[in-house]
Amino acid sequence: MTRGNETIRVLIPLKLRKKNGRPKIMPPADYSPSEDQAQDPHILRAIGRAWGWRRRMEAGEFATIQELAEAVGLAERHVSRQLRLA
């Protein structure tokens, strides 16, 4: 268990590439998943959505998470949880 002042970092090596004009999250070239670990498209989609929302907020399109949530038509709590993926 960690103390309050310690930080745990999780590194997920992903590459962003455009395919058919849309960004696509790709694993590194040397990555080979084991048979029991398949890529979950829902998680990859959530990570991609979070990065897109983060970029829009950093660009100044939205000032608050509440504004972003209203624009995308989702609950503020859901948007705030998914933004942590970025």
ZIPE-V601076 format. One record per residue. N is the residue number from 1. BURIAL is # if it has 24 or more other C-alpha atoms within 12 Angstrom, else .. D_CENTER is the distance of its C-alpha to the mean C-alpha in Angstrom with 2 decimals. Layout:
# ZIPE-V601076
n->N burial->BURIAL d_center->D_CENTER
n->N burial->BURIAL d_center->D_CENTER
This chain:
# ZIPE-V601076
n->1 burial->. d_center->25.89
n->2 burial->. d_center->24.75
n->3 burial->. d_center->26.54
n->4 burial->. d_center->25.10
n->5 burial->. d_center->25.13
n->6 burial->. d_center->23.37
n->7 burial->. d_center->19.72
n->8 burial->. d_center->17.85
n->9 burial->. d_center->15.35
n->10 burial->. d_center->13.20
n->11 burial->. d_center->12.79
n->12 burial->. d_center->10.76
n->13 burial->. d_center->12.57
n->14 burial->. d_center->10.81
n->15 burial->. d_center->12.37
n->16 burial->. d_center->11.46
n->17 burial->. d_center->14.60
n->18 burial->. d_center->16.09
n->19 burial->. d_center->17.93
n->20 burial->. d_center->20.25
n->21 burial->. d_center->18.92
n->22 burial->. d_center->15.34
n->23 burial->. d_center->12.41
n->24 burial->. d_center->11.90
n->25 burial-># d_center->9.88
n->26 burial->. d_center->12.88
n->27 burial->. d_center->13.92
n->28 burial->. d_center->16.59
n->29 burial->. d_center->20.06
n->30 burial->. d_center->21.65
n->31 burial->. d_center->19.30
n->32 burial->. d_center->21.20
n->33 burial->. d_center->20.01
n->34 burial->. d_center->22.84
n->35 burial->. d_center->24.29
n->36 burial->. d_center->22.95
n->37 burial->. d_center->19.28
n->38 burial->. d_center->17.99
n->39 burial->. d_center->14.50
n->40 burial->. d_center->13.18
n->41 burial->. d_center->12.20
n->42 burial->. d_center->10.90
n->43 burial->. d_center->8.24
n->44 burial-># d_center->7.42
n->45 burial->. d_center->7.68
n->46 burial->. d_center->5.52
n->47 burial-># d_center->2.35
n->48 burial-># d_center->4.78
n->49 burial-># d_center->5.90
n->50 burial-># d_center->3.96
n->51 burial-># d_center->4.88
n->52 burial-># d_center->7.95
n->53 burial-># d_center->8.79
n->54 burial-># d_center->8.69
n->55 burial->. d_center->10.91
n->56 burial->. d_center->13.08
n->57 burial->. d_center->13.67
n->58 burial->. d_center->14.55
n->59 burial->. d_center->16.80
n->60 burial->. d_center->18.63
n->61 burial->. d_center->18.18
n->62 burial->. d_center->17.48
n->63 burial->. d_center->19.03
n->64 burial->. d_center->17.71
n->65 burial-># d_center->15.06
n->66 burial->. d_center->18.02
n->67 burial->. d_center->18.63
n->68 burial-># d_center->15.14
n->69 burial-># d_center->15.44
n->70 burial->. d_center->18.90
n->71 burial->. d_center->17.99
n->72 burial->. d_center->15.46
n->73 burial->. d_center->17.83
n->74 burial->. d_center->15.88
n->75 burial->. d_center->16.90
n->76 burial->. d_center->16.06
n->77 burial->. d_center->15.39
n->78 burial->. d_center->12.83
n->79 burial-># d_center->10.93
n->80 burial->. d_center->11.39
n->81 burial->. d_center->10.16
n->82 burial-># d_center->6.82
n->83 burial-># d_center->6.58
n->84 burial->. d_center->7.19
n->85 burial->. d_center->4.00
n->86 burial-># d_center->4.11
